[in-house]
Amino acid sequence: MNELFGTLSDGTPVRRWTLERAGVRVRVLSYGGIVQSVEVPDRAGRAGDVVLGFPELDGYLAHPGPYLGALVGRYANRIAGGRFPLDGRTYALEPNNGPNSLHGGAHGFDKRVWDAAPVEHGVRLTRVSPHGEEGFPGRLEVSATYTLQESGALRIAYEAVTDAPTVVNLTNHSYFNLGGSGDAGGHELRLAASRYTPVDADLIPAGGLDDVTGTRFDFREARKVGSGYDHNFVLDKGVADVPVKVAELHDPASGRVLTVATTEPGLQLYTADHLGEPFAPGDGIALETQHFPDSPNRPDFPTTVLRPGEVFRSETVYGFGTR
């Protein structure tokens, strides 16, 4: 089912798609590929929305900074100095995070209206990112398909092709609060990552990959998340052809459990310490499956380069349950 959700100032309509299966209801917007809501039952069977969002389009337009629920690209996370080399040429991007490019630039994929078409148990969003958009080379044809699986899990599958060498890194930027409201810092997280990328003051990777042993970055055994995280974790499984379970988030109060399976090699844990009105710091936890930040400037990281004739594919599955 889809309906009109709102209209942009230039008259462009924004549609909202509602997906329902196995007791799970997900709403997706054509604006920004935003996951507006995810309603799942708690251990007592009471349904509640477990992602942060706005009830109206104006909320997203007025508060773009948190990227609530958005499809982020052309490059998720940061590119240092807003510049990167590719095949002997340096490409300059417009900085939008201090000196750096963040989440594809000031007018990234999260601020575009996507074409939408129904698929079985879901919706497929598509758009063409023209050569030079936000400084990125190549005409990129990209799709993101949101489907509910038989279990009620939300699967997001991305594909992209290009007519010139470029870099691609896509993710979903939902903030999860399995209690439905309040501070999410008491959630318990288990994460299959033995290393992480330490960062400098601008949150750019500084150095190599550090071992989590004996540090606050060790979530290999479930423990409370707390606060103070905006870091990339190096998933032990590496790049995979099919989604592999890498994370589990549990809210002891409601009993809700979120599992994350992905093909991606990294996961950015962000504890939303900078969220502002109408939300508060710590109201949600983002688990952004992606390649590592600043990979275009780091040949030692898994590559994010896409070339003509290749197909970029990425898939993440969010499962829901209770205990």
C-alpha positions in Angstrom: 0.0 0.0 0.0 1.2 3.5 -0.7 -0.2 7.0 -0.1 0.8 10.6 -0.5 2.9 11.6 2.5 3.6 15.2 1.5 4.8 17.6 -1.1 8.1 19.4 -1.5 8.2 23.2 -2.1 8.7 22.6 -5.9 5.5 20.5 -6.0 7.2 17.1 -6.1 5.1 14.5 -4.3 6.5 12.2 -1.7 4.9 8.8 -1.3 4.8 6.5 1.8 4.8 2.7 1.4 3.5 0.5 4.1 4.9 -3.1 4.3 3.2 -5.6 6.7 4.1 -9.3 7.4 4.4 -11.6 10.3 3.3 -9.0 12.8 5.8 -6.4 11.6 4.8 -3.1 10.0 7.4 -0.9 8.2 6.8 2.4 6.5 9.3 3.7 3.8 9.3 7.1 2.2 10.2 7.9 -1.4 12.0 10.9 0.0 15.5 9.9 1.0 14.6 6.2 1.1 13.7 6.9 4.7 12.5 4.1 7.0 10.0 6.2 8.8 8.8 3.6 11.3 9.2 -0.1 12.2 6.5 -1.5 14.5 7.2 -4.8 16.3 5.7 -6.4 19.4 7.4 -6.5 22.8 7.5 -9.7 24.9 3.9 -9.0 26.0 2.8 -8.7 22.4 2.3 -4.9 22.5 3.3 -3.3 19.2 5.7 -0.3 19.4 7.7 1.8 16.9 11.4 1.0 17.4 13.0 3.6 15.0 13.2 7.4 15.4 11.2 9.3 12.8 8.8 12.2 12.2 5.1 11.9 11.6 5.1 14.5 8.8 7.4 15.3 5.9 8.1 18.8 7.4 10.0 17.2 10.2 12.5 15.6 7.9 12.9 18.8 5.9 13.4 20.9 9.1 15.9 18.4 10.7 18.0 16.9 8.0 21.2 16.6 10.1 20.5 13.4 11.9 19.7 11.5 8.7 16.8 9.8 10.5 16.2 6.4 8.8 17.7 7.6 5.5 19.3 5.9 2.6 22.8 7.4 2.7 25.1 7.8 -0.3 26.8 8.2 -2.7 29.4 7.6 0.0 28.3 6.8 3.5 30.5 8.1 6.4 33.4 10.5 5.9 35.9 11.2 3.2 38.9 13.2 4.6 39.3 16.7 3.3 36.5 16.2 0.8 39.0 14.8 -1.7 40.1 11.4 -3.0 42.3 10.0 -5.8 41.1 7.6 -8.5 43.1 6.4 -11.5 45.6 9.2 -11.3 43.1 12.0 -10.8 42.0 13.8 -7.6 38.3 14.5 -7.2 37.1 17.4 -5.0 33.9 17.1 -3.1 32.0 19.9 -1.4 32.8 19.7 2.4 29.8 19.5 4.6 31.3 18.3 7.9 34.1 20.6 8.7 36.8 20.0 6.1 35.3 16.6 5.2 32.6 15.2 3.0 29.9 13.3 5.1 27.3 10.9 3.8 27.5 11.9 0.2 27.5 15.7 0.7 25.0 18.4 1.5 22.5 17.1 -1.1 23.2 13.4 -0.9 20.8 10.5 -1.6 19.0 11.2 1.7 17.6 14.4 0.2 16.5 13.1 -3.1 13.1 11.8 -4.2 13.4 8.3 -5.5 11.2 6.5 -8.0 9.2 3.7 -6.3 7.6 0.5 -7.6 6.0 -2.4 -5.8 7.8 -5.8 -5.5 6.6 -8.9 -3.7 6.3 -8.0 0.0 8.1 -4.7 -0.5 9.1 -1.7 -2.6 12.0 -1.0 -4.9 13.4 2.5 -5.0 15.5 3.7 -8.0 17.3 6.8 -9.2 20.1 8.0 -11.4 22.9 10.0 -9.8 24.3 12.1 -12.7 28.0 12.4 -13.3 29.4 15.2 -11.1 26.6 15.1 -8.5 28.2 16.4 -5.3 31.5 16.0 -7.1 31.4 12.3 -7.6 32.4 10.9 -11.0 30.3 8.7 -13.2 26.6 8.4 -13.9 25.4 6.0 -11.2 22.2 3.9 -11.6 21.2 2.8 -8.1 18.4 0.8 -6.5 17.4 -0.1 -3.0 14.8 -2.8 -2.4 13.1 -3.0 0.9 11.2 -6.3 1.6 9.8 -8.1 4.6 10.8 -11.7 4.8 8.6 -14.5 6.0 9.9 -14.1 9.5 9.1 -10.3 9.5 12.8 -9.4 9.0 13.5 -6.2 7.0 15.8 -6.9 4.1 17.5 -3.9 2.3 19.3 -4.9 -0.9 21.3 -2.3 -2.8 22.6 -2.4 -6.4 24.4 0.1 -8.6 26.2 0.3 -11.9 28.3 3.1 -13.4 29.5 4.4 -16.7 32.8 5.6 -15.3 35.1 4.6 -12.4 33.7 6.0 -9.1 33.3 5.1 -5.4 30.2 3.8 -3.7 29.3 3.1 -0.1 25.6 2.9 0.8 23.9 2.3 4.2 20.6 2.9 6.1 20.8 5.4 8.9 18.0 4.3 11.2 18.2 5.0 14.9 16.9 2.1 16.9 15.2 2.4 20.3 13.8 -1.0 21.1 11.9 0.4 24.1 10.0 2.8 21.9 11.2 5.9 23.8 13.6 7.2 26.3 17.4 6.7 26.6 18.6 3.7 24.6 22.0 3.6 26.3 20.8 0.7 28.5 20.4 -1.6 25.5 22.7 -4.5 25.5 24.9 -5.0 22.3 26.8 -8.0 21.1 29.1 -7.3 18.0 31.3 -9.8 16.2 34.2 -7.4 15.8 37.7 -8.0 17.2 39.0 -4.7 15.7 38.0 -1.1 15.2 39.3 1.9 13.4 40.6 4.6 15.8 39.8 8.1 14.7 41.2 11.7 15.0 39.3 14.7 16.3 37.4 14.9 12.9 36.4 11.2 13.2 38.7 10.3 10.3 40.5 6.9 10.7 43.9 7.6 12.2 46.4 4.7 11.7 45.5 1.1 11.3 43.1 -1.3 12.8 43.2 -1.6 16.6 42.4 -4.7 18.7 39.3 -4.2 20.9 40.7 -6.4 23.7 40.7 -4.6 27.1 39.0 -1.5 25.7 35.5 0.0 25.7 35.2 -1.1 22.1 34.9 -4.8 23.0 31.3 -5.9 22.5 32.2 -9.5 21.6 30.2 -10.4 24.8 26.9 -8.6 25.2 27.0 -5.5 27.5 25.3 -2.2 27.9 26.1 0.2 25.1 26.3 3.4 27.1 27.3 6.5 25.1 30.3 8.1 23.4 30.5 6.0 20.2 30.7 7.1 16.6 33.2 4.5 15.4 33.6 1.9 12.7 34.0 -1.6 13.8 35.8 -4.1 11.6 33.6 -7.1 11.3 35.4 -10.4 11.8 33.7 -12.0 8.8 35.0 -9.4 6.3 33.2 -8.9 3.0 30.6 -11.6 2.4 28.5 -12.8 -0.6 25.5 -13.3 1.6 24.4 -11.6 4.8 26.1 -13.0 7.9 24.8 -12.2 11.4 27.1 -9.7 13.1 25.2 -7.9 15.8 22.4 -8.3 18.3 20.8 -5.5 20.3 18.6 -6.3 23.3 16.3 -4.1 25.4 15.9 -5.9 28.8 12.8 -3.8 29.7 10.7 -4.6 26.6 12.3 -7.9 25.8 12.7 -6.8 22.1 15.7 -8.1 20.2 17.2 -6.7 17.0 19.6 -8.8 15.0 21.7 -7.4 12.1 23.1 -9.6 9.3 25.1 -8.0 6.4 27.5 -8.5 3.5 29.4 -5.4 4.5 32.8 -5.5 6.2 32.2 -2.7 8.7 29.5 -1.4 11.1 29.5 2.2 12.4 28.1 2.3 15.9 26.7 5.8 16.7 25.1 6.4 20.1 23.4 9.6 18.9 25.2 11.8 21.5 24.5 14.9 19.3 20.8 14.4 18.7 18.8 17.6 19.2 15.2 18.7 19.5 12.7 17.2 19.3 14.8 14.3 20.4 17.5 14.0 23.1 21.1 12.7 23.0 21.0 8.9 23.4 17.4 8.5 22.2 18.5 5.9 19.6 21.4 3.7 18.4 22.5 3.6 14.8 24.1 0.4 13.5 25.3 1.5 10.0 26.5 -1.5 7.9 29.0 -0.2 5.4 32.6 -0.1 4.2 35.1 1.8 6.3 35.2 5.6 6.5 37.7 7.3 4.2 38.3 4.1 2.2 38.9 6.0 -1.1 42.0 7.5 0.6 43.1 4.3 2.3 44.3 1.6 -0.2 44.8 -0.7 2.8 41.0 -0.8 3.5 38.5 -2.9 1.5 37.9 -1.1 -1.8 34.9 1.0 -2.5 35.8 1.5 -6.2 33.1 0.6 -8.8 34.0 0.3 -12.5 32.0 0.1 -15.7 30.8 -3.5 -16.3 30.8 -4.3 -12.5 27.7 -4.4 -10.3 27.8 -3.0 -6.8 25.7 -5.2 -4.4 25.2 -4.9 -0.7 22.6 -6.5 1.6 21.6 -6.1 5.2 18.8 -7.9 7.1 17.3 -6.6 10.3 15.6 -9.3 12.3 13.1 -8.7 15.2 12.2 -10.9 18.1 11.8 -11.0 21.9 13.2 -12.9 24.9 
